[in-house]
Each structure stands twice: as C-alpha cells, then as structure tokens.
C-alpha cells in the first residue's frame, strides 16, 4: 500500500501518478495497464518488496482501496491530477537526486 499513513489526498496523488504513467504508456513504467505500472520493478515499494505482506482485511487497506476506487471510477480529488509522473514525501524519503529536475 503505497502512501500508507498519508492523508486521502496524499494517497490520491499516488493514484494519479499511476494513472498518468499508464496514460503515457512507457515501457520503462510498465506500459498502459494500471496493474503493470503498479508492479513494474523498482517503482512502487508495496508491490515490489518480497517482505511486504499486505493484509487486505485491515482498515488501512480498506481506506486506501476506497481512495483508489474514488479516483479511478469517480475522478475524485481531480484537482490533484496535474500530470505528475513521480511523487516524493521529503519527510520520509529526503530529496532524491531526481527531485532536482522538479519545479
């Protein structure tokens, strides 16, 4: 669950990054299918970590699932859809070198 512990808006921002990447249909991001983008190696920790066991029955998972469905099916949090293809929380990850290319 990428962005677990973030607000619903923070989680929706990650969903929009995934949607943007699928729209752009780049092989290095997994192509044009959302599932393939999510599972592309080295991109989203929650789907790529062999030690990450996701409990689909927990409340946190259900909250994230609701945000995902609201974004995908209802366009919720549309103000966050600015075409971003990356995300970063500097409080958790610092400033990776790729952030130097961001405005």
N, C-alpha and C positions, 0 to 999 in steps of 0.2 A: 504494500500500500504506500505508494509514493506520496509524500507530503502528509503522512500521518502526523497528527499533532498540530497541524496547521489549521487555520480557520477554513470555513467552507469556501471563502473567496480564494485563499491560497491553494486549496485543493482544485478548485475550478480552473485556476490559472494553469496548473499542470495538465489538466484535461485538455485545455485549449492548445497547449504546446503539442500534445499528442495528435490532436485533430489537425493542426497546422502541418505537422510533419507528414501525416497521411495524405493531406491535400497536395503537398509539394511532390510526393511520390519519388523520393530519392532512395536509391538502393542502400546508401550508407545509413539511412534511418529506418530501413525495413520495408520500404515500398509504400503502397497506398492502402493497406489494410491496417486498421487500428490495432488489432491483436499482434500483427507482425511488427509494428512500430514499438509497441509496448515490450515485446520480447526480444528486440534487437540487442545483441550482446553489448554490454558496456554502457547502455543508455539509461535504463531505469532499474535502480537497485532492487526494488521489490520483486521484480520478475527474474532477476539475474543472479541473485545471491543464493548459493546452494544451502545456506544455513537459515534462510528466511522461511519460516513456516507461517503461513497466513491462516488465521482462524476465521473462517467465513461466518461463524456464528456469533462473533463478538460484536458489541455495539459499535466500536470504532469502524469495523469493516462495513457495517450496515450504513453508517453515516456517510462514509466515502462512496459507497455504492449509490446512495441517493443523490449525491452531488454529481457523480458521473452520469447517471440517468437524466437528471435535470438539465445538464449541459447538452448531452447528445440528443435527447428527444425533445427538449423544450427550449433550447437556446438560452437557458438561464445563465445569469452572470455575463450576458453578451457584451457588456462594457469592457470585459477583460479580454475579449477576442481582438487583439491588436496585431495578430500575425506573428507573434513571438514563436521562435522555434527552439528556445533554450529557457531554462529557469535556474535560479540560484537563490538560496537563502544564506546571505553572508553571515548571519548569526550562527548558523550551523556549519557552513562549509568554507567560510572565509571568502576570498576573492580569487578563484582560479584564473589562470592566465587568459582564458578566452573572454573573461569579462572586460578585458582591456579594449575589446572591439565593440563594446556596447555604449550607447549614448548615455 
